[in-house]
Amino acid sequence: MLQRAPKDHDYWSVDSAPAKLTRPLSVWAAPSLLLIFTAVAAALLAVVNAEPLAAMFPNGDVVFSPYLGVHSIPLRIFIVSFFVAFSAVVGAGAPQRLRFFLEVTLYYVVVCAAFDLINIMAYRLTGFVYSIHVVEILSGLFGFYVFSIRLLDQGTMPRRAAFAPFSPRFKAIAFVLIVLAVGAGIAVSLWIDTLDLPLVGDLRSVALLGGTGPGVFLFLPVLFFLLYVLGTIRALLRRKPGYCPPVTVIIPAHNEAHILPRTLAALERASAQYGGEVHVLVLDNCSTDGTAHTAARAFAEMPHLRGQVVDVPIPGKSNALNSGIARTTTEIVIRIDADTQVSPASVRRAVRHFWRGDVGVVGGLPIAPGTGKFDRARNLETLLKHGYYQVAYGAVDAIVGVPGMLAIYRTQAVRDAGGFTGGMNGEDTDMSLRIGEMGFRVVGDPTVTYVSEVPASWKHLREQRMRWFRSVYHVSSRNRDYLDGWMPSVRGKIILPFMLLNSGRRAMTVPLVIFGVLYYFARFNPQSPLTIQAVIAVVLGAPALMAAFAALANGRIGALVGLPEYIAFRLVRSYLTLESVLSIAFGQTAPREAPLMLPPPAVTQDKMQPTS
C-alpha cells in the first residue's frame, strides 16, 4: 500500500505555477465569476423573452432564421453570458479584458450568423431548414472551442517550439480509420434512433438520457467502443512477451525521502520479474530532506537494481529529466515519478512493446492507493481515461499524452524530440505528442499498472488539477505548428482541437448547470422541452454510463462502488478547470523559443555504482 505524504508536506514547486504564465488566483475569483454569470444570464433571458424581442426570437434564443422544432436550452445566450463573466473576472488590465471580450464575442457572433445565413439561403432555394437542436449543439460546441482558441491567443503562453518534428508515417491510415469509425458510429446511432425501445424511455426517466435524443447521445459512445475494440486487438498483436533488453529508470525527486524507499522497493520487485538489467538514476533536484542519502541507502539493500544518485542543482523537473536522459546509455528509458509504485509485472509488460522499432512511447494505467477520500473517484477517472479512451485513441495512432507518473520511451526519440521542456505545465504530454508526430507509435497498455499518489487534501488537489488543466493550453501553444501548420497531423488537426474544445466545455460545466436550473425554474420559455432530467443527463448521465462501461471493460467490477463519488468528483473537477483558466496570465508571448540544448549523452559504461 502506498505510504502517503505527511500532512504538512509542501507539494508546491517551481513547476506548479510557472512564472510569467500564471497569476496568483484568489479563492473568490471563480465564485465571483459565477455570480456575475448568473446575473448576466438572467438579464439576457428576461430581455430576449420579453416584448418586443420575444416576437423576433420565438425560440427564446438569439436565432435569426427559421428552424424546425424547439430547443431544450438557449445555448447562444449561455455562451455570451459566460464570455461577459469571464472577461469581467480574468486577471488582466481593463484594455486586455475588453479586447478579449470583443474578440471572442465577435468570432462567436460571426459564426452563429453564418449558420443562420446558410439556413436562410437553403430555405429560400430548397425549402429545407435545419433542426434547431442541431444548430444549438453546433453553436455550443463552437462557443467552447472559440473560447479556448482566443485564450490560447491572448493569454500568456509558452512560446512556439523552435522546431516541430514530423513524419507522415502512419498518418494516412489513421485518417482513413477515423473516417470509417465516424461513419460507422453515425450509422449505428441513427439506426438506434429509429427504434422505439422501452430501454431508451427507461434511461431517460432516470436521467441517463435527455435533451438531445438517444441518437445524438449514442454517437460518441459507439465511436469510442469501435475504436476501443480495434485498439485492443492491435495492442495484443503487437507485443512480444520475451523481449527484455537493458533499461534505465530515471526518477526526478524533490524532497521525496518520505516515499522514495517504497517506490524503489516496488521497482526492485518489478526488476526481479523483468529478466533484463535495470539501471536506476535518482535525480536529486534541490532536495533538503535527505532524499539522496535515503536513495543510496535503499540501493544498498536491493540486489536487482543498479542504482545511482545524481545531483541536479538547477530547480525544475525538466532539468532533472534532461540530466537523466543525458546519462542514459540504454535504448529504452523509463520515467517514473518519485511517488509511483509500479506493479511487479509492469516493466516486463511495458517493454515488450518495444521489440517493434516503430514504438516510441508506452503508458499504463494508474491506480489509486485506495485509502483517501478522492481515491475511488480517481480510480474510475483513470479507468475511463487510460483504460478506455487511451486504448481507443491508440487504434488510430492518436494518443497525445502519456503521463509522466510512468512513461517508457525510446531514448533516442526523446533526444531527437529536443528533450523535456521547462517553464510550463505538461512536459510529459509535450514529449509524447512530439515523439508521436515523429512517426513513432504511442501505446496505451492498461495491463501496465502502477499505484500513484492521489491528493488527500483540497489544497493539494487544487494545485494538481490546476496544473494539469493548464497543460492543455501550454502544450497546444508550444506545439501550435501542429494546429495551424501544413502537416496533415491527426493529433494536430483533430485531437488537439478536441482537447481544447473539451477544456472549454469543462470550464463552462458549472455555469451550464446554473443556467439550466435558472432556465427551468424561471420558465422563461414555457414551450421549451427542458426538464430537470435533461439537465442532470448532460452533466451526470453520460459520464456515469461511460465510467461504468470502462470499469467493466477492464475487469474491475469493484470500482463501480465509487460511481456516486465519481459523479460528484466530476463537478469538482469542472470547478477546478474554471479556476485553472482564470489563473492564466495575460500578456505578449514571443513567437518562437530558442532551441533546447540537451547535455551530451554519457559515455557507455559497463557498471553503474551507487553514489550519494
C-alpha positions in Angstrom: 0.0 0.0 0.0 1.2 3.5 -0.8 2.5 5.5 2.1 1.1 9.0 1.9 3.0 12.1 2.4 2.9 13.9 5.8 0.0 16.3 6.2 2.4 19.2 6.2 4.3 18.1 3.1 4.5 21.0 0.6 3.5 20.0 -2.9 4.3 23.4 -4.4 7.3 23.6 -6.6 8.7 25.8 -9.4 6.7 23.6 -11.8 3.3 24.1 -10.1 2.6 27.6 -11.5 5.2 28.6 -14.0 6.4 32.2 -13.6 5.0 34.6 -16.2 2.5 32.1 -17.4 0.2 32.1 -14.4 -1.1 34.6 -11.8 -2.0 34.2 -8.2 -5.6 33.3 -8.0 -8.0 34.3 -5.2 -10.4 31.6 -4.0 -13.1 34.2 -4.6 -12.3 34.6 -8.3 -14.5 31.6 -9.5 -17.4 32.4 -7.2 -17.3 36.0 -8.4 -17.5 34.8 -12.0 -20.5 32.5 -11.2 -22.4 35.4 -9.5 -21.7 37.7 -12.5 -22.7 35.0 -14.9 -26.0 34.3 -13.1 -26.9 38.0 -13.1 -26.0 38.5 -16.8 -27.7 35.3 -17.9 -30.9 36.1 -16.0 -30.9 39.6 -17.6 -30.4 38.4 -21.1 -33.0 35.7 -20.8 -35.5 38.2 -19.4 -34.9 40.7 -22.2 -35.0 38.1 -25.1 -38.2 36.6 -23.8 -40.0 39.9 -23.3 -41.7 42.0 -26.0 -40.7 43.2 -28.5 -37.7 40.8 -28.7 -39.9 37.8 -27.9 -41.7 38.3 -31.3 -38.3 38.5 -33.1 -36.9 35.4 -31.3 -39.8 33.0 -30.8 -37.3 30.2 -29.8 -36.1 32.3 -26.8 -32.6 32.5 -28.1 -30.8 34.9 -30.4 -31.5 33.0 -33.6 -32.2 34.9 -36.8 -33.6 32.2 -39.1 -36.4 29.7 -39.0 -35.6 26.3 -37.6 -37.6 23.1 -37.0 -38.6 22.1 -33.5 -38.0 23.7 -30.1 -34.6 23.6 -28.4 -34.1 22.5 -24.8 -31.8 25.4 -23.7 -30.7 28.7 -25.4 -27.0 27.9 -25.7 -26.2 31.2 -27.5 -27.3 33.3 -24.6 -25.4 30.9 -22.3 -22.2 31.3 -24.2 -22.3 35.1 -24.4 -23.2 35.3 -20.7 -20.1 33.2 -19.9 -17.9 35.4 -22.1 -19.1 38.5 -20.2 -18.5 37.0 -16.8 -15.1 35.6 -17.7 -13.9 38.9 -19.2 -15.0 40.7 -16.1 -13.0 38.5 -13.7 -9.9 37.3 -15.6 -6.7 38.7 -14.3 -5.8 41.3 -16.9 -6.0 45.0 -17.3 -9.2 46.7 -18.4 -8.0 47.1 -22.0 -7.0 43.4 -22.3 -10.3 42.3 -20.7 -12.2 44.4 -23.2 -10.1 43.2 -26.1 -10.7 39.6 -25.1 -14.4 40.1 -24.7 -14.8 41.8 -28.1 -12.6 39.4 -29.9 -14.2 36.2 -28.6 -17.7 37.5 -28.9 -17.1 38.8 -32.4 -15.8 35.5 -33.6 -18.8 33.7 -32.0 -21.4 36.1 -33.4 -19.9 35.9 -36.9 -20.0 32.1 -37.0 -23.5 31.9 -35.5 -24.7 34.5 -38.1 -23.1 32.3 -40.8 -25.1 29.3 -39.5 -28.3 31.4 -39.8 -27.5 32.8 -43.2 -26.8 29.4 -44.6 -30.1 28.2 -43.3 -32.0 31.2 -44.8 -30.4 30.6 -48.1 -31.1 26.9 -48.0 -34.7 27.6 -47.1 -35.2 30.1 -50.0 -33.6 27.8 -52.5 -34.9 24.4 -51.5 -37.4 24.9 -48.7 -35.2 22.8 -46.4 -34.4 24.0 -42.8 -32.3 22.6 -40.1 -33.5 21.3 -36.7 -32.8 23.9 -34.0 -31.4 21.0 -31.9 -28.5 20.7 -34.4 -27.9 24.5 -34.6 -27.9 24.9 -30.8 -25.5 22.0 -30.4 -23.2 23.4 -33.1 -23.4 26.8 -31.5 -22.4 25.4 -28.1 -19.5 23.4 -29.5 -18.1 26.4 -31.4 -18.5 28.5 -28.3 -16.4 26.1 -26.3 -13.7 26.0 -29.0 -13.5 29.7 -29.8 -13.1 30.4 -26.0 -10.1 28.1 -25.8 -8.6 29.4 -29.0 -8.9 33.1 -28.0 -7.4 32.2 -24.6 -4.6 30.5 -26.4 -4.0 33.6 -28.5 -4.4 36.3 -25.8 -3.2 34.5 -22.7 0.5 34.4 -21.8 1.5 31.1 -23.2 4.8 29.2 -23.8 6.5 30.2 -27.0 6.2 28.0 -30.0 8.8 25.3 -30.2 11.8 26.1 -32.3 11.0 23.1 -34.5 8.1 20.7 -34.8 9.3 17.2 -35.7 7.1 15.5 -38.2 6.9 12.3 -40.2 4.0 11.2 -42.4 4.4 7.6 -41.3 1.0 6.1 -40.1 -0.8 9.4 -40.7 -2.8 8.5 -43.8 -4.1 5.2 -42.4 -5.0 7.0 -39.2 -7.2 9.4 -41.1 -8.9 6.6 -43.0 -9.6 4.7 -39.8 -11.1 7.7 -38.2 -13.4 8.4 -41.2 -14.6 4.8 -41.2 -15.2 4.8 -37.4 -17.1 8.0 -37.5 -19.2 6.7 -40.4 -20.0 3.5 -38.5 -20.8 5.5 -35.4 -23.2 7.7 -37.2 -24.9 4.8 -38.9 -25.4 2.8 -35.7 -26.6 5.9 -33.8 -29.2 6.8 -36.5 -30.4 3.2 -36.6 -30.9 3.1 -32.8 -32.7 6.4 -33.0 -35.3 4.9 -35.3 -36.1 2.1 -32.8 -38.8 2.5 -30.3 -37.0 0.8 -27.5 -38.5 0.7 -24.0 -35.0 0.8 -22.6 -34.4 4.3 -24.1 -37.5 5.6 -22.3 -36.4 3.9 -19.0 -33.0 5.5 -19.2 -34.4 8.9 -19.9 -36.9 8.6 -17.0 -34.0 8.2 -14.6 -31.9 11.0 -16.1 -29.4 8.9 -18.0 -30.6 10.2 -21.4 -32.3 13.5 -22.1 -32.3 16.7 -24.1 -30.7 15.6 -27.3 -32.3 12.2 -28.1 -30.7 8.7 -28.0 -29.1 9.0 -31.5 -27.0 12.1 -30.6 -26.3 10.7 -27.2 -25.0 7.4 -28.5 -22.7 8.7 -31.3 -19.6 9.2 -29.2 -20.0 6.0 -27.0 -20.4 4.0 -30.2 -17.5 5.6 -31.9 -15.2 5.1 -28.9 -16.4 1.5 -28.4 -15.4 0.7 -32.0 -12.0 2.3 -31.6 -11.5 0.6 -28.2 -12.1 -2.9 -29.8 -9.7 -2.1 -32.6 -7.1 -0.7 -30.3 -7.3 -3.7 -28.0 -6.8 -6.1 -30.9 -3.8 -4.1 -32.3 -2.2 -4.0 -28.9 -2.5 -7.8 -28.4 -1.0 -8.5 -31.8 2.0 -6.1 -31.5 3.6 -7.2 -28.2 6.3 -9.8 -27.8 6.4 -11.5 -24.3 10.1 -12.4 -24.3 11.6 -9.0 -25.1 13.6 -7.7 -22.2 16.6 -5.5 -23.1 18.6 -3.5 -20.6 16.6 -0.4 -19.4 17.3 2.7 -17.4 14.8 4.1 -14.9 15.0 7.9 -14.2 13.3 9.3 -11.1 13.2 13.1 -10.6 13.0 13.7 -6.9 12.5 16.9 -4.9 12.1 16.3 -1.2 10.8 12.7 -1.6 12.6 11.0 1.3 9.2 10.0 2.8 8.1 7.9 -0.2 11.2 7.0 -2.2 12.1 3.8 -0.3 8.7 2.3 -1.1 9.0 3.4 -4.7 12.4 1.8 -5.1 11.2 -1.4 -3.3 8.3 -1.7 -5.8 10.8 -1.2 -8.6 13.0 -3.9 -7.1 10.1 -6.4 -7.2 9.4 -5.4 -10.9 13.1 -5.9 -11.7 13.1 -9.4 -10.3 10.4 -10.3 -12.7 11.8 -8.5 -15.7 14.6 -10.7 -16.8 16.9 -8.0 -18.0 19.2 -5.4 -16.4 17.5 -2.4 -14.7 19.6 0.7 -14.1 18.1 3.4 -11.9 19.0 7.1 -11.7 17.5 9.1 -8.8 17.8 12.7 -9.9 18.0 14.7 -6.7 16.6 18.1 -7.7 17.5 20.6 -4.9 16.1 18.4 -2.0 16.5 19.5 1.6 15.2 16.4 3.3 17.9 13.8 2.8 16.5 12.4 -0.4 20.0 11.5 -1.8 21.0 9.7 1.4 17.7 7.8 1.6 18.0 6.6 -2.0 21.7 5.5 -1.6 20.8 3.5 1.5 17.8 1.8 -0.3 20.0 0.9 -3.3 22.4 -1.0 -1.0 19.6 -3.3 0.0 18.3 -4.1 -3.5 20.2 -6.8 -5.4 18.2 -6.4 -8.7 18.7 -2.7 -9.1 21.9 -1.0 -10.2 21.4 2.4 -8.7 23.0 5.8 -8.8 22.0 9.2 -7.2 22.6 12.2 -9.5 22.7 15.7 -8.0 20.8 18.2 -10.2 21.4 21.6 -8.7 19.1 23.6 -11.0 15.5 23.5 -9.9 12.8 22.3 -12.3 11.6 18.8 -13.2 12.7 19.2 -16.8 16.3 19.9 -15.8 16.3 16.7 -13.7 14.8 14.7 -16.5 17.2 16.0 -19.2 20.1 15.3 -16.8 18.8 11.7 -16.6 18.4 11.4 -20.3 22.0 12.6 -20.8 23.2 9.8 -18.5 21.1 7.1 -20.0 23.1 4.5 -22.1 20.3 2.0 -22.8 18.0 2.0 -25.8 14.9 2.2 -23.5 14.4 4.7 -20.7 11.6 4.5 -18.1 10.5 7.7 -16.4 8.6 7.4 -13.2 7.6 9.9 -10.5 9.1 9.5 -7.0 5.6 8.7 -5.6 4.9 6.0 -8.3 4.9 2.3 -7.2 5.0 0.0 -10.2 3.3 -3.3 -10.1 5.6 -6.4 -10.3 4.8 -7.1 -13.9 4.7 -3.5 -15.2 8.3 -3.2 -16.5 8.1 -6.5 -18.3 4.7 -5.8 -19.8 5.6 -2.3 -20.9 9.0 -3.0 -22.5 7.6 -5.9 -24.6 6.0 -3.4 -27.0 9.4 -2.0 -28.0 10.5 -5.1 -29.9 8.9 -3.3 -32.8 11.1 -0.4 -33.9 8.1 1.8 -34.6 7.1 2.1 -31.0 8.3 5.3 -29.3 6.3 5.6 -26.1 4.3 3.3 -23.8 2.0 4.3 -21.0 -0.1 2.4 -18.5 -3.0 2.6 -16.1 -2.6 4.5 -12.8 -4.3 3.0 -9.7 -5.2 5.0 -6.6 -3.9 3.7 -3.3 -7.5 3.2 -2.0 -7.2 4.9 1.4 -8.0 8.5 0.6 -11.2 10.5 0.2 -10.7 11.0 -3.6 -9.3 7.6 -4.4 -12.4 5.7 -5.5 -13.4 8.6 -7.8 -9.8 8.8 -9.1 -9.9 5.0 -10.0 -12.9 5.5 -12.2 -11.4 8.5 -13.7 -8.2 6.7 -14.7 -10.1 3.6 -15.9 -12.1 5.8 -18.3 -9.2 7.9 -19.5 -6.3 5.5 -19.5 -8.0 2.1 -19.6 -10.6 3.0 -22.3 -10.1 6.3 -24.1 -6.3 5.9 -24.5 -6.8 2.4 -26.0 -9.3 3.8 -28.4 -7.0 6.7 -29.4 -4.2 4.2 -29.9 -6.3 2.4 -32.6 -5.7 5.4 -34.9 -2.3 6.4 -33.6 -3.7 9.5 -32.0 -2.7 9.3 -28.3 -1.4 12.7 -27.3 -0.4 12.5 -23.6 1.3 9.7 -21.7 1.5 10.8 -18.0 4.9 11.2 -16.5 3.9 9.2 -13.5 5.1 6.2 -15.6 6.2 6.6 -19.2 8.5 4.4 -21.2 10.4 6.0 -24.1 12.8 5.0 -26.8 15.8 7.1 -25.6 17.0 8.4 -28.9 13.4 9.6 -29.7 13.5 11.7 -26.6 16.7 13.3 -27.7 15.5 13.8 -31.3 12.4 15.5 -29.9 14.5 18.1 -28.2 14.4 16.8 -24.7 12.0 17.8 -21.9 10.9 21.4 -22.0 10.7 23.5 -18.8 8.8 26.6 -17.6 5.4 25.2 -18.5 2.9 22.6 -17.3 2.6 19.4 -19.2 6.2 18.5 -20.2 5.2 14.8 -20.3 2.3 15.4 -22.7 4.6 17.6 -24.8 7.1 14.8 -25.1 4.7 12.0 -26.1 3.0 14.3 -28.6 6.3 15.2 -30.3 7.5 11.6 -30.4 4.2 10.5 -31.9 4.5 13.2 -34.6 8.0 12.0 -35.4 6.3 8.8 -36.8 6.5 6.6 -33.7 3.6 4.7 -32.3 2.4 5.8 -28.8 0.8 2.8 -27.0 -1.5 2.8 -24.0 -1.5 -0.6 -22.3 -3.9 -0.9 -19.3 -2.2 -4.1 -18.2 0.8 -1.9 -17.2 -0.5 -0.8 -13.8 1.1 1.3 -11.1 0.0 3.0 -7.9 0.3 6.7 -7.9 -0.5 9.1 -5.0 -3.8 10.8 -5.1 -4.2 14.2 -3.3 -5.5 13.7 0.2 -6.3 17.4 0.8 -8.3 20.1 -1.0 -5.1 22.2 -1.3 -3.1 19.5 -3.0 -6.0 18.5 -5.3 -6.4 22.2 -6.3 -2.7 22.6 -7.0 -2.6 19.3 -9.0 -5.7 19.9 -11.1 -5.0 23.5 -12.0 -1.5 22.4 -13.1 -3.0 19.5 -15.2 -5.8 21.6 -16.8 -3.4 24.4 -17.8 -1.2 21.9 -19.5 -3.7 21.6 -22.4 -3.1 25.2 -23.3 0.6 25.2 -22.6 1.2 22.1 -24.8 -1.1 23.4 -27.5 0.7 26.7 -27.6 4.2 25.3 -27.7 3.1 22.9 -30.5 1.0 25.4 -32.3 2.6 24.3 -35.6 0.6 21.1 -35.5 -2.6 23.1 -35.1 -2.2 25.7 -37.8 0.7 24.3 -39.8 0.7 22.4 -43.1 1.3 19.0 -41.5 -1.6 16.5 -42.0 -1.5 15.5 -38.4 -4.3 13.6 -36.7 -3.2 14.9 -33.3 -2.8 18.5 -34.5 -5.9 18.7 -36.7 -8.4 16.5 -34.7 -7.2 15.5 -31.2 -5.7 18.8 -30.0 -8.7 20.9 -31.2 -11.0 18.3 -29.5 -8.9 18.7 -26.3 -9.2 22.5 -26.4 -12.9 22.3 -27.1 -13.3 19.8 -24.2 -11.3 22.1 -21.9 -13.6 25.0 -22.7 -16.7 22.8 -22.2 -15.4 21.6 -18.8 -14.7 25.2 -17.7 -18.3 26.0 -18.5 -19.9 23.0 -16.9 -20.7 24.5 -13.6 -22.1 27.7 -15.2 -24.1 25.4 -17.5 -25.7 23.7 -14.6 -26.6 27.0 -13.0 -28.0 28.2 -16.4 -30.1 25.0 -16.8 -31.6 25.3 -13.4 -32.3 29.0 -13.8 -33.9 28.5 -17.2 -36.0 25.6 -15.9 -37.4 27.2 -12.8 -37.8 30.7 -14.1 -39.9 29.3 -17.0 -38.6 31.9 -19.5 -39.9 29.8 -22.4 -42.9 27.6 -21.5 -42.6 25.8 -24.8 -39.1 24.5 -24.1 -38.9 20.7 -23.6 -36.2 21.2 -21.0 -36.6 19.0 -17.9 -34.5 18.5 -14.8 -33.8 15.0 -16.2 -32.2 16.6 -19.2 -30.0 18.9 -17.1 -28.9 16.0 -15.0 -28.3 13.9 -18.0 -25.9 16.3 -19.7 -23.8 16.6 -16.5 -24.1 13.2 -14.9 -25.8 10.6 -17.1 -23.4 10.1 -19.9 -20.3 10.2 -17.7 -21.8 7.7 -15.4 -22.5 5.2 -18.1 -19.1 5.6 -19.8 -17.3 5.2 -16.5 -19.3 2.1 -15.6 -18.5 0.6 -19.0 -14.8 1.4 -18.7 -14.7 -0.4 -15.3 -16.4 -3.5 -16.7 -14.2 -3.5 -19.8 -11.1 -3.6 -17.7 -12.5 -6.3 -15.4 -12.6 -4.0 -12.3 -16.2 -4.5 -11.1 -15.3 -3.4 -7.6 -14.6 0.1 -8.9 -18.3 0.6 -9.5 -18.9 1.3 -5.8 -17.2 4.6 -6.4 -19.6 5.8 -9.1 -21.5 8.3 -6.9 -18.3 9.8 -5.7 -17.0 9.9 -9.3 -20.1 11.9 -10.4 -19.5 14.4 -7.6 -15.8 14.5 -8.4 -16.5 15.5 -12.0 -18.3 18.6 -10.8 -15.4 19.4 -8.5 -13.0 18.8 -11.5 -15.1 21.1 -13.6 -14.9 23.9 -11.0 -11.1 23.5 -10.8 -11.0 23.7 -14.6 -12.7 27.0 -14.3 -10.1 28.1 -11.8 -7.3 26.9 -14.0 -8.4 29.1 -16.9 -8.8 32.1 -14.6 -5.2 31.5 -13.4 -3.7 32.1 -16.8 -1.9 35.3 -17.1 -2.4 37.7 -20.0 0.4 39.4 -21.9 2.5 39.1 -25.1 4.1 35.8 -26.0 7.1 35.6 -28.2 6.6 33.7 -31.5 9.4 31.1 -31.1 11.5 29.6 -28.4 15.3 29.1 -28.6 16.3 25.5 -29.5 16.6 23.4 -26.4 20.2 22.5 -25.5 20.4 19.0 -24.1 23.6 17.9 -22.2 25.7 15.5 -24.3 24.9 11.8 -23.8 27.0 10.0 -21.3 29.7 7.6 -22.4 28.6 4.0 -22.2 29.8 2.3 -19.0 29.8 -1.3 -18.0 28.8 -0.7 -14.4 26.8 1.9 -12.6 27.8 2.2 -9.0 25.6 3.6 -6.2 26.8 7.0 -5.2 25.4 9.7 -3.0 
